[in-house]
């Protein structure tokens, strides 16, 4: 029954507008860039990324603020798509933070074993 409901819903227009064309920036680049920006912002006490740091990250990725804005302008009204994007960013941030914790724990264990 669940699969029938899922198949039915996937074929239905739930009333959300589609994306308004194609953005210059692809999905993977948007997610990776936004993830890096969020992770960098977490390093600052205010959780607000200084403009110089933001510009450095964007420059390294070959992305501009306008690229990010255009992506959101093109896809922003497509709620299911943007929900997937924000969930993917959140998952990537969580994964990166978990990797940092695991690396710190492994380093601590190595230090304790060397004593």
N, C-alpha and C positions, 0 to 999 in steps of 0.2 A: 504494500500500500504506500509506504514511504517513497519508494522509487517512482511510483505512478504520480504522486503529488509533485515530486522533484522534477520529473519530466514535463509535467503540465506547467509548472511555474517557470521553468527555464524557457519555455516557448512563448510565454505570455509577456506582454508589455505591462510592467507594473506601474506605469505612469511616469517613469523617470525619463527625462530626455537623454538622448544619445550624446556622445561626444560631438563637438562642433568641428569635425574635420580631424586633421592630423597635426600634432605639434612637432616642431623641429626636434625636440628632445625626445628620445625614446624612453619607455617605461623603466628599463633597467638602470639607465643613467640617472633618471630622476630619483629613483629609490635609493641608489647608492650615494648620490650627492646629498640628498636630504638626510639620510642616515648619518653620514659623516658630519653634517652640520649639527644635527641633534646631539651626537656623541661629543663633539667639540664644545657645544654650549654647556653640557653637563660638567665640564672641567672648570667652569667659572662659577664663583660663589653666587653671582646674581642670576645664573642660568641664562644670561643674555650674552650672546656671542658678540665680541667687539667687531666693528666693521672691518678692521684690518685683517683679523683672523678669518672672517667670513670671505673676504675678497681673496685671501690666500688660497683657501680651500676651493673656491669656485675656479680660480685661475689654474690651479693644479689639475682640475678635472676638465678644464676647457668649457666651462659652463658659465653663463652670465645670470644675473638676477632676472633679466628679461626672459631668458630661456625658462626659468622656473615659473615665472608669472604666466608666460604663454601656455605652458603645460597645464597649469591650473585653470586658466581661462578656457582652454579648449575642452578639457575633461571635467571641469568642476561641477557642471550640472548633471553629469552622469554619476549619480550617487553610488550605485553598486560598484562601478569601476574605481571611483575614488576611495570607497570603503576598503576595497582590496589593496589599493596603494598604501593607505595609512596603516592598515593591518600589517602589510609587508614591512613597512618602515619600523613599526613597533617591534615586530618579530626580529628584525635585523639588529635593532638597538639592544634588545634583550639578549640575543645570542652573543653579541660583542661584549656586553657587560659580564655575561656568564663566563666567557672565555678569559676575561681579565681576572675574574675571581679564581678560576681554576689554575691559571698560570701563577698567580700569587701564592696559592696554596701549595702548588708543586715546588715553587722556589723555597717556601718556608720549610717544607719537608726535606728538601735537599740540604738546607742549612742545618737542620736538626740532626740529620744523618751524618753530617760531616763533623759534628762535635764529639 
